[in-house]
């Protein structure tokens, strides 16, 4: 099973819902709470400001979390795609 990084916030209902789904599936991931530490916020903002993947998110005036960053550098905003990528989809 592959691991990935999830950027989110403990005050974001979409993040909380995604974590519940991932935890129920027993997936391995690193959680980075962007509202918990400045280090994670800066890391996320760099990602958001430097990737085309976020263009529609920014145009829609969304934050872009939860965001799932995979070992190969690809990313998604979909918990379902994160599950598939991890190899745990059923």
C-alpha positions in Angstrom: 0.0 0.0 0.0 1.3 3.4 -1.0 1.4 6.4 1.4 0.6 10.0 0.5 0.4 13.4 2.1 -2.9 15.1 2.8 -3.0 18.9 3.3 -6.1 20.0 5.2 -7.4 21.9 8.2 -9.0 20.8 11.4 -11.7 23.5 10.8 -12.6 22.3 7.3 -15.5 19.9 7.2 -14.3 18.4 3.9 -11.0 17.6 5.5 -12.6 16.0 8.5 -14.9 13.9 6.3 -11.9 12.8 4.1 -9.9 11.8 7.2 -12.8 9.7 8.5 -13.0 7.9 5.1 -9.3 7.3 4.9 -9.1 6.1 8.5 -12.0 3.7 8.1 -10.1 2.2 5.1 -6.9 1.9 7.2 -4.9 4.0 4.8 -1.4 5.2 5.6 -1.0 9.0 5.1 0.8 12.0 6.5 -1.6 14.7 7.6 -0.4 18.4 7.4 -2.8 20.8 9.1 -2.3 24.1 7.3 -4.0 26.0 10.1 -2.1 24.3 12.8 1.5 25.4 11.9 3.1 28.1 9.8 5.5 25.5 8.3 2.6 23.4 6.8 0.8 26.6 5.7 3.9 27.8 3.9 4.5 24.4 2.3 0.9 24.3 1.1 0.9 27.9 -0.3 4.1 27.1 -2.2 2.4 24.1 -3.7 -0.8 26.1 -4.4 1.1 29.0 -6.0 3.4 26.9 -8.2 1.0 24.2 -9.6 -1.4 24.5 -12.5 -3.6 21.9 -10.7 -4.8 24.7 -8.4 -5.9 27.1 -11.2 -9.6 26.2 -11.1 -9.5 26.1 -7.3 -8.1 29.7 -7.2 -10.5 31.0 -9.8 -13.4 29.6 -7.8 -12.0 31.3 -4.7 -11.6 28.0 -2.9 -8.6 27.1 -0.6 -7.9 23.8 -2.3 -8.2 21.4 0.7 -8.3 18.6 1.3 -5.4 18.1 -1.2 -3.7 14.8 -1.6 0.0 14.8 -2.8 1.4 11.5 -4.0 5.0 10.2 -3.9 5.3 10.7 -7.7 4.4 14.4 -7.4 0.9 14.2 -8.7 -2.0 15.5 -6.7 -5.8 15.4 -6.5 -8.5 17.0 -4.5 -10.6 13.8 -4.5 -10.5 11.4 -1.6 -11.8 8.7 -3.9 -8.8 9.2 -6.2 -6.5 9.1 -3.2 -7.9 5.7 -2.2 -7.5 4.4 -5.7 -3.9 5.6 -5.9 -3.1 4.0 -2.5 -4.1 0.6 -3.9 -6.9 0.2 -1.3 -9.9 0.8 -3.5 -12.8 -1.7 -3.4 
